[in-house]
């Protein structure tokens, strides 16, 4: 039976849009299916994504070399994506990772950067205070600072750029969401919420947390989706100017495991300092629970926890308002994205962000495209093969 497309990417978030761009640059007959951001979350009846935001941390420095390499290769292509799309999504403000001096977290972070040729500075407590006087770090902390090739991105604008470039390269962008995928007669059939059906030689499911929804895979992926609450501190124009030299931050300390972004201007014209790092986990078991979660403002207990941290960490900042938003993270058994085929030779999966893949999404998407184009991912310096696990 004739196919409508050679390749269909299901999901138009950070990884799906990236996969579609890389596929369309190398092959004809590509489609990517995924909705636009909803105008009103509370009344929206479809699926959601976690990229509806203006701030995500980006950096190579990471204690895990695979994640460092995924990020490094993605960051190297930011300039090309911005130039070709005309969409500016990246701010190079640097990133500092701070942790207690007693463990090996910082040394592993530094070594991973060194292995990739990334320049960093190791700062002791006095060095941190001198470099970043607006932060009040724990007394026993030290840091690894990456000045170049690090900072923050707008995930919303990056998805827009990737979608635009995929379309410019010939991909069909279908603004709908998929409700089922099945193998039939040697090809894959995709059905959408809008009642349309498409047939393809290969389908790549890249639906983020919603990859656990029913009827999308022969067997569900072994992945746990957790609710996350981010907290936004509105800052005055004067505070935003005073904190203009603030880098992105990852902080690990007793009772604290957070990331923090400097003041970023949001679409409403206001500046917000953003922090994330739930103190506990709330698992979401299916897409019904995820849809309900995305319609909330998150958990107030997390807001209280993160407010207390910011008050201690940035003591001179007086927020004009404090708000929260809901998102999700998807954790796999390996701790890495799952990029591989299911039991069906027509259906592959690309999911499992571990809450840290926004910065790395272009490389993860490229690997997903390579999987469809070549049938496998070649060895490229990673110590994992990203093999998916199923329940």
Secondary structure, DSSP 8 states (H G I E B T S, - for coil): ---SEEEEEE--SHHHHHHHHHHHHH-SSEEEE-----S-TTT--S---TT-SS-EEE-S--SSHHHHHHHHHHHTTHHHHHHHHT---EE---EEEEEETTSSHHHHHHHHHHHTT---EEE-HHHHHHH-TT----TTEEEEEE-SS-EEE-HHHHHHHHHHHHHHTT-EEE-S-EEEEEEETTEEEEEETTS-EEEEEEEEE--GGGGGSTTSSSS-BSEEEEEEEEEEEEE-HHHHHHTTT--EEEEEETTEEEEEEEEEE-TTS-EEEEEE--SS-EEE-SHHHHHHHHTS---HHHHHHHHHHHHHHSTT---SEEEEEEEEEEEESSSS-EEEE-SSTTEEEEE--TT--TTTHHHHHHHHHHHHHHSS----S-S------B-
